[in-house]
């Protein structure tokens, strides 16, 4: 069984205590709301990838700051996928071309990707490095274990 390692970024864009989320258009989370983000291209710095993904997915340009890291390991029958996730935060001004701002009372919705709810609550509020073990259930990924790295 092989191991595939992917570097990805997510961006917690905040304004007035609300978090910017976008509606996902691709499987496995099609139709759910989630943090903007995506893959780090070969040779690209994660910070640059975060700024690029924020612009591509929302139309907003903003300086981003590193907030923490997350490692997700997904055990599949044919391979193990390890996702190195760099979490960036930023304060935004202006209106996004895509997405909307969610207030604290809205962030516990089943319409938000479960892993993103944890990232929002654990990393964006406290910072730090975390590790997660993720498993696939019915074509979706769920966190089986989420803990502070140490």
C-alpha positions in Angstrom: 0.0 0.0 0.0 1.4 3.4 -1.0 1.4 6.7 0.7 0.3 9.9 -1.1 1.1 13.2 0.6 -0.7 16.4 -0.4 -0.1 20.0 0.9 -3.2 22.1 1.1 -4.2 25.4 2.6 -7.4 26.7 4.2 -8.2 30.3 5.0 -10.2 31.6 7.9 -11.3 35.0 6.6 -13.0 36.9 9.4 -15.0 40.2 9.6 -16.8 41.5 12.7 -16.6 38.1 14.3 -18.1 36.3 11.3 -16.3 33.7 9.1 -16.3 33.7 5.3 -17.4 30.3 3.9 -18.0 29.2 0.3 -20.4 26.6 -1.0 -18.5 23.6 -2.4 -19.2 22.7 -6.0 -17.4 19.4 -6.1 -17.7 16.0 -4.5 -17.4 14.8 -1.8 -18.8 18.0 -0.1 -20.8 19.4 -3.0 -23.5 21.8 -1.7 -21.9 22.2 1.7 -20.3 25.3 3.1 -16.6 25.3 3.8 -13.5 27.4 4.3 -11.9 28.7 1.1 -8.7 26.7 0.3 -7.1 24.2 -2.0 -3.9 22.5 -3.1 -0.4 24.1 -2.9 1.0 24.0 -6.4 4.5 22.4 -6.9 7.2 25.1 -5.9 4.5 27.4 -4.4 4.9 28.7 -0.8 1.8 27.9 1.3 1.3 31.5 2.2 1.2 32.4 -1.5 -1.2 29.5 -2.1 -3.5 30.7 0.6 -3.7 34.3 -0.8 -4.2 32.8 -4.3 -7.0 30.4 -3.2 -8.7 33.2 -1.3 -8.8 35.4 -4.4 -9.7 32.5 -6.8 -12.6 31.4 -4.6 -13.9 34.7 -3.2 -12.5 37.5 -5.3 -11.0 39.1 -2.2 -7.3 40.1 -2.0 -5.9 40.1 1.5 -2.7 39.5 3.4 -2.9 36.2 5.2 -1.2 35.1 8.4 -0.2 31.5 9.4 -2.5 30.3 12.3 -1.5 26.7 12.7 -1.1 23.3 11.0 -3.2 20.2 10.8 -2.3 16.8 9.5 -5.1 14.5 8.4 -4.4 10.8 7.6 -6.9 9.0 5.5 -6.6 5.2 5.2 -8.0 4.0 1.9 -8.0 0.4 0.6 -5.3 1.1 -2.0 -3.3 3.8 -0.3 -2.9 6.1 2.6 -3.4 9.8 1.9 -1.7 12.3 4.2 -2.9 15.9 4.0 -0.6 18.6 5.4 -3.0 21.4 6.0 -1.7 24.9 6.7 -4.3 27.2 8.2 -4.2 30.9 7.5 -6.3 33.7 8.8 -7.1 37.2 7.6 -9.4 40.1 8.3 -11.4 41.0 5.2 -13.0 44.2 4.0 -15.2 44.5 1.0 -17.8 42.1 -0.3 -16.8 38.6 -1.6 -17.7 37.8 -5.2 -18.6 34.3 -3.9 -19.5 33.0 -0.5 -21.0 34.6 2.6 -20.2 35.5 6.1 -21.4 33.2 8.9 -22.0 34.4 12.4 -21.1 32.3 15.5 -24.7 31.0 15.9 -24.7 29.7 12.3 -21.4 27.7 12.6 -22.9 24.6 14.1 -24.9 23.9 11.0 -25.0 20.4 9.3 -24.6 22.4 6.1 -20.9 23.2 7.0 -18.2 20.6 6.3 -17.6 18.9 9.7 -13.8 19.1 9.5 -14.1 22.9 8.7 -16.2 23.4 11.8 -13.5 21.9 13.9 -10.8 24.0 12.2 -12.8 27.1 12.8 -13.4 26.4 16.5 -10.1 24.8 17.4 -7.4 26.5 15.3 -8.7 29.9 14.3 -9.7 30.6 17.9 -6.6 29.2 19.6 -3.9 28.7 17.1 -1.4 25.9 17.4 -0.7 22.6 15.6 -3.1 19.8 15.6 -3.3 16.2 14.3 -6.4 14.5 13.0 -7.1 11.0 11.9 -9.8 11.0 9.2 -11.8 8.1 7.8 -14.0 7.9 4.7 -17.7 7.1 5.3 -20.0 6.9 2.4 -17.8 9.1 0.2 -17.3 11.8 2.8 -14.4 12.3 5.2 -15.0 12.5 8.9 -12.6 13.2 11.7 -12.2 10.1 13.9 -9.7 11.8 16.3 -8.6 15.4 16.6 -5.9 16.4 19.1 -3.3 19.0 19.8 0.1 17.9 18.5 2.8 17.7 21.1 
